[in-house]
């Protein structure tokens, strides 16, 4: 009985192996057929060589696009063969970014102008902080919040937003003058890049010089080893900008000290009352902060601070 069962098992295993072999052979035949259909029978390659002494124009002929050797090029005329600005535009037509200089007004093409604009945008935060009224405003607002005792109210986003719009309000005449005298003539092709930079800096130099103390200018002049005759035109930008920053920080700290005085008085009064009542373990700031907020609201503190900040620039 056991022998018969073993023979039957061997027959079943042999039948399964035969089926798997037939299935594998069928799949192999199908794959070989598909592969033979997909592979091309014959591949041919053609090559067209552009003769060196013949001018090619890839903008008109789609076949003249070979590159990689001295006999094959993609420009219309060889370098050095231009006679005027119109020929200069046609030299490197395969480039995506080209610089066209001295073609009437020394302007650059659109792609390069976009690149320069993006570069200036990365420097915009630094220019905003260093050359405008933003520094004084944000420092004074920070002193105000600390003097009241509210560490996170108003939040930093609100304070920066207030400082930005106040800076825009204060710098509006300067920005308008720079736009009318520099940006508009440059876009019309009346001035080149050098004149544009010098003309655009004049309103900002006037603004910074009006807010800068002479002792700060003399300090950086002495460090740089330059003799100053007392005129604005003789101050380079590398001296005027740091002098303006130092003066702005000094003015902001003076305003912050004046803002602190009334709130310090309230802290001293509250601390004295608590000491007289024997409440030495109670922090005075816990009791004084509501009184400071009440005083600030009754005195219309935001209007006073922001209004006098704006007036300090005129």
Buried (B, 14 or more C-beta within 10 A) or exposed (E): EEEEEEEEEEEEEEEEEEEEEEEEEEEEEEEEEEEEEEEEEEEEEEEEEBEEEEEBEBEEEEEBEBEEEEEBBBBBBEEEEBEEEEEBBBBBBBEEEBEBEEBEEBBBBEEBEEEEEEEEEEEEEEEBBBBBBBBBBBBBBBBBBBBBBBEEEBEEEEBBEBBBEBBBEBBEEBBEBBEEBBBEBBEEEEBBBEBBEEBBBBBBBEBBBEBBBEEBBBBBBEEEEEEBEEEBEEBEEEBBBBBBBBBBBBBBEEBBEEBBEBBEEBBEEBBEEBEEEEEEEEEBEEBBBEBBBEBBEEEEBBEEBBEEBBEBBE
